Amino acid sequence: MKTLSTLFKNNVREYGMLIALIVVMAFFQFQTKGVLMKPVNITNLVLQNSYVITMAMGMLLIIITGGIDLSVGSVVAVIGALAGVLIVRYDFNWVLVVAISLLLGAAIGAFHGYFVAYLKIPAFIVTLAGMLIFRGLTIALLRGESVGPFPRGFQNISSGFIPDFFHYDGFHITTMLIGAILSVLLIWLDMRNRKNQQKYGFEVTPFYFFVIKNIAITAAVMGFCYLMASYKGLPNVLVLLFVLITFYAFITTSSVIGRRIYAMGGNEKAARLSGVNTPRLLFYTFVNLGVLASLAGLIVAARLNSSTPNAGDGMELDVIAACFIGGASPMGGVGKVIGALVGAFLIGVLNNGMSIMGVGIDWQKVVKGIVLLLAVLFDVYNKNKNA
């Protein structure tokens, strides 16, 4: 049976960052006199970081392969610009524009992936070029000015909320019901995973830790849903994020393609000799991120209710930082979806908490830079220690 110290050492990346997130939230909750955890601010926190989380899912896969993509902020901008031009200036149906935007995002990812995977040009150079190209195209499309507003249906992608089927005044019962169903589902999945590990003779965590962990997760889920229910309920974009997180968690932990991505990041030559088509796999990871970046561009445009030339400016830094802070290794081969999620929320809480406290954007960047550097140092230290 595993002791708590052994369990923590084996999962130091995830537990360390999760503890850091809880400490940072507690700090800002105290410093802002309770404003951080108010329902309206929690909702804003989710909406403000939805695009970072969306892209972090795709960026994580590229970082696991040992690559990087510096263009995602510019892709967000150009997709938002295209949506604005087609919907506002040319009166296209917004549903059609969403489909066109996602296809264009896939094409942009394929553009980057072809040069990186098949022509063997470093990802840093290719995506740096893409960052400049698509930022320039954004300015050209918008002619240097903002375009808006969007129709209500398009705005609801980011600013809408799920309906309450019980129509109870002042409290969103549907949100609480979803929270209860999700809590039961998570407990059932954890129980099934534990039984499978025992069935095949794998070492499992102590039962008391299993119980405490599930109680803590259930309390967190229901507490979060209670906060949301006391405001307007769950935002539409949060439901979308839940689907994405579930999908990519499955891909990275329980699929053949996920195992191949980790194998390629750990040792590309060995993966290729084992029969993995590494160029094609790398190509697909860039296509995947292109689609997610275009989805993030639509979310940003819907939230701002306009397309702006400077949309997504510097966003690639938050996305990359979220992955590294969440435990992904700059050397490739290491990283988890839950870690990227924790990293994204840590960045979001830092941004939100410092903004509430009135900290200037200059010092916000300083703090985020220090946090990123410490996270990478933490990764290098543990790697050297276990070597």
C-alpha positions as CSV (number, residue, x, y, z in Angstrom):
1,M,0.0,0.0,0.0
2,K,1.2,3.5,-0.8
3,T,1.9,5.9,2.0
4,L,0.9,9.6,1.5
5,S,4.5,10.7,1.2
6,T,5.1,8.1,-1.6
7,L,1.9,9.1,-3.3
8,F,2.9,12.8,-3.2
9,K,6.4,12.1,-4.6
10,N,5.0,10.0,-7.5
11,N,2.6,12.7,-8.4
12,V,4.5,15.8,-7.3
13,R,3.8,17.8,-10.4
14,E,0.0,17.6,-10.2
15,Y,-0.4,17.7,-6.4
16,G,2.2,20.5,-6.1
17,M,0.5,22.8,-8.6
18,L,-2.9,21.9,-7.2
19,I,-1.8,22.9,-3.7
20,A,-0.3,26.1,-5.2
21,L,-3.6,26.9,-6.8
22,I,-5.5,26.5,-3.5
23,V,-2.9,28.6,-1.6
24,V,-3.1,31.4,-4.3
25,M,-6.9,31.4,-4.2
26,A,-7.0,31.5,-0.4
27,F,-4.5,34.4,-0.5
28,F,-6.5,36.5,-3.0
29,Q,-9.8,35.6,-1.2
30,F,-8.3,37.2,1.9
31,Q,-6.7,40.1,0.2
32,T,-9.8,41.0,-1.8
33,K,-12.0,40.7,1.2
34,G,-14.1,37.9,-0.3
35,V,-14.5,39.4,-3.8
36,L,-12.6,36.6,-5.5
37,M,-15.1,33.8,-4.6
38,K,-18.3,35.8,-5.3
39,P,-20.5,34.1,-7.8
40,V,-20.3,37.0,-10.4
41,N,-16.5,37.0,-10.2
42,I,-16.2,33.2,-10.4
43,T,-18.4,33.4,-13.6
44,N,-16.1,36.2,-15.0
45,L,-13.0,34.1,-14.1
46,V,-14.4,31.1,-16.1
47,L,-15.4,33.3,-19.1
48,Q,-12.0,35.2,-19.1
49,N,-10.0,32.0,-19.1
50,S,-12.1,29.8,-21.3
51,Y,-10.0,30.5,-24.4
52,V,-6.8,29.8,-22.5
53,I,-8.1,26.5,-21.3
54,T,-9.4,25.6,-24.8
55,M,-6.0,26.2,-26.4
56,A,-4.1,24.6,-23.6
57,M,-5.6,21.2,-24.5
58,G,-4.0,21.4,-27.9
59,M,-0.8,23.1,-26.9
60,L,-0.2,20.4,-24.3
61,L,-0.1,17.7,-27.1
62,I,2.4,19.7,-29.1
63,I,4.6,20.3,-26.0
64,I,4.5,16.6,-25.2
65,T,6.0,16.0,-28.7
66,G,8.7,18.4,-27.8
67,G,7.4,21.3,-29.9
68,I,5.8,24.7,-29.4
69,D,3.3,26.9,-31.2
70,L,3.8,30.7,-30.9
71,S,1.1,31.6,-33.4
72,V,-2.1,30.8,-31.4
73,G,-2.7,34.4,-30.3
74,S,-2.6,35.6,-33.9
75,V,-4.8,32.7,-35.0
76,V,-7.4,33.8,-32.4
77,A,-7.2,37.3,-33.9
78,V,-7.5,36.3,-37.6
79,I,-10.4,33.9,-36.9
80,G,-12.2,36.6,-34.9
81,A,-11.6,39.1,-37.7
82,L,-12.9,36.7,-40.3
83,A,-16.0,36.0,-38.2
84,G,-16.6,39.7,-37.8
85,V,-16.2,40.5,-41.5
86,L,-18.5,37.6,-42.7
87,I,-21.2,38.1,-40.1
88,V,-21.3,41.8,-39.7
89,R,-20.2,43.1,-43.1
90,Y,-21.5,40.4,-45.4
91,D,-24.5,39.2,-43.3
92,F,-23.5,35.5,-43.3
93,N,-25.4,33.1,-41.0
94,W,-23.3,32.8,-37.8
95,V,-23.6,29.0,-37.7
96,L,-22.1,28.7,-41.2
97,V,-19.3,31.1,-40.1
98,V,-18.5,28.9,-37.1
99,A,-18.1,25.9,-39.4
100,I,-16.0,27.9,-41.9
101,S,-13.8,29.2,-39.1
102,L,-13.1,25.8,-37.7
103,L,-12.2,24.5,-41.1
104,L,-9.9,27.5,-41.6
105,G,-8.3,26.8,-38.2
106,A,-7.6,23.2,-39.4
107,A,-6.0,24.6,-42.6
108,I,-3.8,26.9,-40.6
109,G,-2.7,24.1,-38.3
110,A,-2.0,22.0,-41.4
111,F,0.1,24.8,-42.8
112,H,2.3,24.9,-39.7
113,G,2.3,21.1,-39.4
114,Y,3.5,20.5,-42.9
115,F,6.6,22.7,-42.5
116,V,7.4,21.2,-39.1
117,A,6.6,17.5,-39.6
118,Y,7.6,17.0,-43.3
119,L,10.1,19.7,-44.1
120,K,11.7,19.5,-40.6
121,I,11.8,23.2,-40.0
122,P,11.8,23.9,-36.2
123,A,8.4,24.6,-34.8
124,F,9.7,27.8,-33.1
125,I,10.6,29.3,-36.5
126,V,7.5,28.2,-38.4
127,T,5.0,29.3,-35.8
128,L,6.9,32.6,-35.2
129,A,6.4,33.3,-38.9
130,G,2.8,32.3,-38.6
131,M,2.4,34.7,-35.7
132,L,3.5,37.6,-37.9
133,I,1.6,36.4,-41.0
134,F,-1.8,36.0,-39.3
135,R,-1.4,39.2,-37.2
136,G,-0.8,41.1,-40.4
137,L,-3.8,39.4,-42.1
138,T,-6.0,40.4,-39.1
139,I,-5.2,44.1,-39.5
140,A,-5.8,43.8,-43.3
141,L,-9.2,42.1,-42.8
142,L,-10.4,44.6,-40.3
143,R,-8.7,47.6,-42.0
144,G,-7.4,48.6,-38.6
145,E,-10.8,49.0,-36.9
146,S,-13.1,47.0,-34.7
147,V,-16.1,45.2,-36.3
148,G,-19.4,44.5,-34.4
149,P,-21.8,43.9,-32.8
150,F,-22.7,40.2,-33.4
151,P,-26.2,38.6,-33.4
152,R,-27.4,37.3,-30.0
153,G,-27.0,33.7,-31.0
154,F,-23.3,34.1,-31.7
155,Q,-22.8,36.1,-28.5
156,N,-24.3,33.2,-26.5
157,I,-21.3,31.0,-27.4
158,S,-19.4,32.9,-24.7
159,S,-21.9,35.0,-22.7
160,G,-24.9,32.7,-22.6
161,F,-26.0,30.4,-19.8
162,I,-27.8,27.0,-19.8
163,P,-31.5,27.2,-19.2
164,D,-33.1,26.3,-15.8
165,F,-35.8,23.7,-16.5
166,F,-37.3,24.2,-13.0
167,H,-37.7,28.0,-13.4
168,Y,-37.1,28.7,-9.7
169,D,-36.7,32.4,-9.0
170,G,-33.2,33.4,-7.7
171,F,-31.6,29.9,-7.8
172,H,-30.6,27.8,-10.7
173,I,-31.7,24.3,-9.7
174,T,-30.6,22.7,-13.0
175,T,-27.1,23.6,-12.2
176,M,-27.2,21.9,-8.8
177,L,-28.7,18.8,-10.5
178,I,-25.9,18.7,-13.0
179,G,-23.4,19.0,-10.2
180,A,-24.9,16.1,-8.3
181,I,-24.9,13.9,-11.4
182,L,-21.3,14.9,-12.2
183,S,-20.2,14.1,-8.6
184,V,-21.8,10.6,-8.7
185,L,-20.2,10.0,-12.1
186,L,-16.8,10.9,-10.9
187,I,-17.1,8.7,-7.9
188,W,-18.3,5.8,-10.0
189,L,-15.4,6.2,-12.5
190,D,-12.9,6.4,-9.7
191,M,-14.3,3.2,-8.1
192,R,-14.2,1.4,-11.4
193,N,-10.6,2.4,-12.0
194,R,-9.7,1.3,-8.5
195,K,-11.4,-2.1,-8.9
196,N,-9.6,-2.6,-12.3
197,Q,-6.2,-1.8,-10.7
198,Q,-6.9,-4.3,-7.9
199,K,-8.1,-6.9,-10.4
200,Y,-4.9,-6.8,-12.4
201,G,-2.7,-6.7,-9.3
202,F,-1.6,-3.0,-9.5
203,E,-0.8,-1.0,-6.4
204,V,-3.7,1.2,-5.3
205,T,-3.9,4.2,-2.9
206,P,-5.0,3.5,0.7
207,F,-8.8,3.3,1.1
208,Y,-9.0,6.2,3.5
209,F,-7.2,8.4,0.9
210,F,-9.6,7.2,-1.7
211,V,-12.6,8.2,0.5
212,I,-11.1,11.6,1.5
213,K,-10.2,12.4,-2.2
214,N,-13.7,11.7,-3.4
215,I,-15.3,13.7,-0.5
216,A,-13.0,16.6,-1.4
217,I,-13.8,16.4,-5.1
218,T,-17.6,16.2,-4.4
219,A,-17.4,19.1,-2.1
220,A,-15.5,21.2,-4.6
221,V,-17.9,20.3,-7.5
222,M,-21.1,21.0,-5.4
223,G,-19.6,24.1,-3.9
224,F,-18.7,25.5,-7.3
225,C,-22.2,24.6,-8.7
226,Y,-23.8,26.3,-5.7
227,L,-21.9,29.5,-6.4
228,M,-23.0,29.3,-10.1
229,A,-26.6,28.4,-9.2
230,S,-26.9,31.5,-6.9
231,Y,-26.0,33.7,-9.9
232,K,-27.1,32.7,-13.4
233,G,-26.2,29.0,-13.6
234,L,-23.5,27.3,-15.7
235,P,-22.2,29.4,-18.6
236,N,-22.5,27.7,-22.1
237,V,-18.8,27.9,-22.6
238,L,-18.2,26.0,-19.3
239,V,-20.2,23.1,-20.7
240,L,-18.1,23.2,-23.9
241,L,-15.0,23.2,-21.8
242,F,-16.2,20.2,-19.9
243,V,-16.7,18.3,-23.1
244,L,-13.2,19.2,-24.4
245,I,-11.5,18.3,-21.1
246,T,-13.2,15.0,-21.0
247,F,-12.3,14.2,-24.6
248,Y,-8.7,15.2,-24.3
249,A,-8.3,13.4,-20.9
250,F,-9.5,10.3,-22.6
251,I,-7.2,10.8,-25.6
252,T,-4.1,11.2,-23.4
253,T,-4.8,8.5,-21.0
254,S,-6.8,5.8,-22.7
255,S,-6.2,5.9,-26.5
256,V,-3.6,4.5,-28.8
257,I,-2.9,7.9,-30.4
258,G,-2.3,9.3,-26.9
259,R,0.3,6.7,-26.1
260,R,2.0,7.3,-29.4
261,I,2.2,11.0,-28.8
262,Y,3.9,10.4,-25.4
263,A,6.2,7.8,-27.0
264,M,7.2,10.3,-29.7
265,G,7.9,13.0,-27.1
266,G,9.9,10.6,-25.0
267,N,12.1,9.3,-27.8
268,E,11.0,10.0,-31.4
269,K,13.6,7.6,-33.0
270,A,12.4,4.7,-30.8
271,A,8.8,5.5,-31.5
272,R,9.5,5.6,-35.3
273,L,11.3,2.2,-35.1
274,S,8.3,0.8,-33.2
275,G,6.1,1.6,-36.2
276,V,4.7,5.0,-35.3
277,N,4.3,7.3,-38.3
278,T,5.8,10.3,-36.3
279,P,5.6,12.9,-39.1
280,R,1.9,12.3,-39.6
281,L,1.2,12.2,-35.9
282,L,3.1,15.5,-35.4
283,F,1.2,17.0,-38.4
284,Y,-2.2,16.0,-36.8
285,T,-1.2,17.7,-33.4
286,F,-0.8,21.0,-35.2
287,V,-4.1,20.6,-37.1
288,N,-5.8,19.8,-33.8
289,L,-4.3,23.0,-32.2
290,G,-5.4,25.0,-35.2
291,V,-9.0,23.9,-34.7
292,L,-8.9,24.7,-31.0
293,A,-7.3,28.1,-31.6
294,S,-10.0,29.0,-34.1
295,L,-12.6,27.9,-31.5
296,A,-10.9,30.1,-29.0
297,G,-11.0,33.0,-31.5
298,L,-14.8,32.6,-31.8
299,I,-15.2,32.5,-28.0
300,V,-13.1,35.7,-27.7
301,A,-15.0,37.5,-30.4
302,A,-18.4,36.4,-28.9
303,R,-17.3,37.6,-25.4
304,L,-16.1,41.0,-26.7
305,N,-19.1,41.3,-29.1
306,S,-16.7,42.6,-31.7
307,S,-13.6,41.7,-33.7
308,T,-10.6,43.8,-32.9
309,P,-7.1,44.0,-34.4
310,N,-5.3,43.4,-31.1
311,A,-7.4,40.4,-30.0
312,G,-5.3,37.5,-28.7
313,D,-2.3,39.8,-28.2
314,G,0.1,37.9,-25.9
315,M,-2.4,35.1,-25.4
316,E,0.1,32.5,-26.6
317,L,2.3,33.2,-23.6
318,D,-0.6,32.5,-21.1
319,V,-1.4,29.2,-23.0
320,I,2.2,28.0,-23.0
321,A,2.7,29.1,-19.4
322,A,-0.4,27.2,-18.4
323,C,1.0,24.0,-19.8
324,F,4.4,24.4,-18.2
325,I,3.1,25.5,-14.9
326,G,0.7,22.5,-15.0
327,G,3.7,20.1,-15.2
328,A,4.4,19.7,-18.9
329,S,8.1,19.3,-19.5
330,P,10.0,21.5,-22.0
331,M,11.9,18.4,-23.1
332,G,8.7,16.6,-24.2
333,G,7.1,13.3,-23.2
334,V,5.5,14.6,-20.0
335,G,2.3,16.4,-19.3
336,K,-1.4,15.8,-18.3
337,V,-4.6,17.5,-19.2
338,I,-5.6,18.0,-15.5
339,G,-2.2,19.7,-15.0
340,A,-2.8,22.1,-17.9
341,L,-6.2,22.9,-16.5
342,V,-4.7,23.6,-13.1
343,G,-2.0,25.8,-14.7
344,A,-4.6,27.7,-16.7
345,F,-6.7,28.4,-13.6
346,L,-3.6,29.4,-11.7
347,I,-2.7,32.0,-14.4
348,G,-6.4,33.1,-14.4
349,V,-6.6,33.5,-10.6
350,L,-3.3,35.5,-10.6
351,N,-4.6,37.8,-13.4
352,N,-8.1,38.2,-11.7
353,G,-6.8,38.6,-8.2
354,M,-4.2,41.1,-9.0
355,S,-6.6,43.1,-11.2
356,I,-9.1,43.3,-8.3
357,M,-6.3,44.5,-6.0
358,G,-5.4,47.2,-8.5
359,V,-2.0,45.8,-9.4
360,G,-0.8,47.2,-12.7
361,I,-0.4,45.2,-15.9
362,D,3.4,45.7,-15.6
363,W,3.7,43.9,-12.3
364,Q,1.2,41.3,-13.3
365,K,3.6,40.3,-16.1
366,V,6.5,40.2,-13.7
367,V,4.6,37.9,-11.3
368,K,3.5,35.6,-14.1
369,G,7.1,35.4,-15.4
370,I,8.4,34.5,-12.0
371,V,5.8,31.8,-11.5
372,L,6.6,30.3,-14.9
373,L,10.3,30.3,-14.2
374,L,9.8,28.6,-10.8
375,A,7.5,26.0,-12.4
376,V,10.2,25.0,-14.9
377,L,12.9,25.1,-12.3
378,F,10.7,22.7,-10.2
379,D,10.4,20.4,-13.2
380,V,14.2,20.4,-13.8
381,Y,14.9,19.9,-10.1
382,N,12.7,16.8,-9.9
383,K,14.0,15.4,-13.1
384,N,17.6,15.7,-11.9
385,K,16.7,14.3,-8.5
386,N,15.1,11.2,-10.0
387,A,17.8,10.7,-12.6
